[in-house]
Amino acid sequence: FLPLRTLLLYNSRPQKPQPPFFFPPLRVTLLPLRPPMSAFTAPSTTSPLVALDRQRLTLEQEAFGITEELNSTGKPPVGVSNPLVDREGFPLADIDHVRVRTLRQRLAVIRTDHKALMLRIEAGLKQASKPGDEMSEDEIRARLAVKPKPKYDNVTGCWVCKNWDGTVSGIEGGENVLFDDIGKDEVDKLRLDALSLNSAPAPTPTPTPAPTPVPTFPTPTSRTPIAVEPFAVVNSVAPGGPAFQAGLLEGDIILKFGRVTYQAGFRSIPEVVGEAARTRGEIVIDLLRDGAQSRLTLRPRAWEGQGVLGCHVVPYKR
């Protein structure tokens, strides 16, 4: 009989490291079938593929549970391939060696069974997706026939191949071109004419500019002395803006802006403009132009330019 220390060292000898358990993803390719939708039937729950898929799912769930238990056993965890002895060769004292070895052995069996099961599922999927029965004999014969060598297409400058139905693959619109017509002068000329027509840019219509509205300026009402003192001057007017539509001109001297005058309510130009932007109501403006007093109505609104007035007003310098 061997000493107990020798038996323990023999049974706990380092095992060959094994890669972590990994299930390859199941790749399923769906092929279009010829029969109408009424011919399709739901897969039976007792079909071989459904049964094989259930076995696959059971194996993967069991393997996941084993891997989780091994990765949580010991400090650090022993995992599925780490050695069960310390650096000096003695068995680890904080794990159940029998349990760990049993789980690792079961994991190896699951790995082998899973690989064989995946091969059976792949073969079953290929068998179920064979379209041979849905094709006509002529189509099957054409698909199995030896294909001719590729041709060089002078129109597109590409090499093309022949499809089973005689059309061309490798160029855009090849489903409308016969492989046997590639290289014929009369066909190439017709195709070049069609390409030139399709590639010619369409004439861009010239947009008709919208007519610039001509403002109607008010007629001066009087040239009597002005009793109201001016407080602002129009520095600039943007074309097409509300001020332009109302008839306001650069250089107009503002005497009254709504209810605001120099004597009543005027504090600053930004305050007057801000109040007009908030109310968005009609504003009656009394102004002085070329020494004559005039009156016009301004309607603040949003337009393509900045602000809601379309003009720049500065304080009047006395």
ChimeraX attribute file (.defattr): number of C-alpha atoms within 10 A of each C-alpha:
attribute: neighborCount
match mode: 1-to-1
recipient: residues
	/A:1	4
	/A:2	6
	/A:3	7
	/A:4	9
	/A:5	9
	/A:6	10
	/A:7	12
	/A:8	12
	/A:9	14
	/A:10	10
	/A:11	10
	/A:12	18
	/A:13	15
	/A:14	16
	/A:15	11
	/A:16	9
	/A:17	10
	/A:18	11
	/A:19	8
	/A:20	11
	/A:21	17
	/A:22	10
	/A:23	14
	/A:24	9
	/A:25	7
	/A:26	9
	/A:27	8
	/A:28	10
	/A:29	9
	/A:30	9
	/A:31	9
	/A:32	8
	/A:33	15
	/A:34	11
	/A:35	10
	/A:36	7
	/A:37	8
	/A:38	6
	/A:39	7
	/A:40	9
	/A:41	7
	/A:42	5
	/A:43	9
	/A:44	9
	/A:45	9
	/A:46	8
	/A:47	9
	/A:48	13
	/A:49	19
	/A:50	14
	/A:51	13
	/A:52	16
	/A:53	14
	/A:54	12
	/A:55	15
	/A:56	19
	/A:57	13
	/A:58	13
	/A:59	19
	/A:60	18
	/A:61	12
	/A:62	14
	/A:63	24
	/A:64	14
	/A:65	12
	/A:66	19
	/A:67	18
	/A:68	13
	/A:69	16
	/A:70	19
	/A:71	15
	/A:72	12
	/A:73	15
	/A:74	15
	/A:75	10
	/A:76	9
	/A:77	13
	/A:78	19
	/A:79	20
	/A:80	24
	/A:81	16
	/A:82	15
	/A:83	18
	/A:84	23
	/A:85	17
	/A:86	11
	/A:87	9
	/A:88	6
	/A:89	13
	/A:90	14
	/A:91	19
	/A:92	17
	/A:93	11
	/A:94	9
	/A:95	15
	/A:96	12
	/A:97	15
	/A:98	8
	/A:99	11
	/A:100	19
	/A:101	14
	/A:102	10
	/A:103	19
	/A:104	19
	/A:105	12
	/A:106	14
	/A:107	21
	/A:108	15
	/A:109	13
	/A:110	18
	/A:111	17
	/A:112	10
	/A:113	14
	/A:114	21
	/A:115	13
	/A:116	11
	/A:117	17
	/A:118	18
	/A:119	11
	/A:120	14
	/A:121	20
	/A:122	15
	/A:123	12
	/A:124	14
	/A:125	16
	/A:126	13
	/A:127	10
	/A:128	10
	/A:129	13
	/A:130	11
	/A:131	14
	/A:132	11
	/A:133	10
	/A:134	11
	/A:135	13
	/A:136	10
	/A:137	11
	/A:138	10
	/A:139	13
	/A:140	15
	/A:141	12
	/A:142	15
	/A:143	13
	/A:144	10
	/A:145	10
	/A:146	9
	/A:147	12
	/A:148	10
	/A:149	9
	/A:150	15
	/A:151	16
	/A:152	13
	/A:153	18
	/A:154	14
	/A:155	14
	/A:156	14
	/A:157	9
	/A:158	13
	/A:159	15
	/A:160	20
	/A:161	20
	/A:162	19
	/A:163	18
	/A:164	16
	/A:165	13
	/A:166	16
	/A:167	18
	/A:168	25
	/A:169	18
	/A:170	15
	/A:171	15
	/A:172	10
	/A:173	10
	/A:174	16
	/A:175	15
	/A:176	10
	/A:177	17
	/A:178	16
	/A:179	22
	/A:180	12
	/A:181	15
	/A:182	17
	/A:183	14
	/A:184	11
	/A:185	11
	/A:186	9
	/A:187	15
	/A:188	17
	/A:189	12
	/A:190	11
	/A:191	15
	/A:192	14
	/A:193	12
	/A:194	11
	/A:195	13
	/A:196	11
	/A:197	11
	/A:198	10
	/A:199	9
	/A:200	8
	/A:201	8
	/A:202	8
	/A:203	6
	/A:204	6
	/A:205	6
	/A:206	6
	/A:207	6
	/A:208	6
	/A:209	6
	/A:210	6
	/A:211	6
	/A:212	9
	/A:213	10
	/A:214	12
	/A:215	14
	/A:216	12
	/A:217	15
	/A:218	14
	/A:219	11
	/A:220	15
	/A:221	10
	/A:222	11
	/A:223	12
	/A:224	9
	/A:225	9
	/A:226	13
	/A:227	7
	/A:228	13
	/A:229	15
	/A:230	21
	/A:231	23
	/A:232	23
	/A:233	21
	/A:234	20
	/A:235	15
	/A:236	18
	/A:237	20
	/A:238	18
	/A:239	15
	/A:240	17
	/A:241	21
	/A:242	23
	/A:243	25
	/A:244	23
	/A:245	20
	/A:246	21
	/A:247	17
	/A:248	27
	/A:249	19
	/A:250	16
	/A:251	16
	/A:252	20
	/A:253	25
	/A:254	26
	/A:255	25
	/A:256	24
	/A:257	21
	/A:258	16
	/A:259	11
	/A:260	15
	/A:261	19
	/A:262	17
	/A:263	12
	/A:264	9
	/A:265	10
	/A:266	15
	/A:267	13
	/A:268	13
	/A:269	15
	/A:270	11
	/A:271	11
	/A:272	15
	/A:273	16
	/A:274	12
	/A:275	10
	/A:276	21
	/A:277	16
	/A:278	10
	/A:279	10
	/A:280	15
	/A:281	13
	/A:282	13
	/A:283	17
	/A:284	15
	/A:285	20
	/A:286	21
	/A:287	23
	/A:288	21
	/A:289	16
	/A:290	11
	/A:291	15
	/A:292	15
	/A:293	21
	/A:294	21
	/A:295	19
	/A:296	16
	/A:297	18
	/A:298	22
	/A:299	16
	/A:300	22
	/A:301	17
	/A:302	14
	/A:303	13
	/A:304	9
	/A:305	13
	/A:306	11
	/A:307	17
	/A:308	21
	/A:309	25
	/A:310	24
	/A:311	20
	/A:312	16
	/A:313	21
	/A:314	15
	/A:315	15
	/A:316	15
	/A:317	8
	/A:318	6
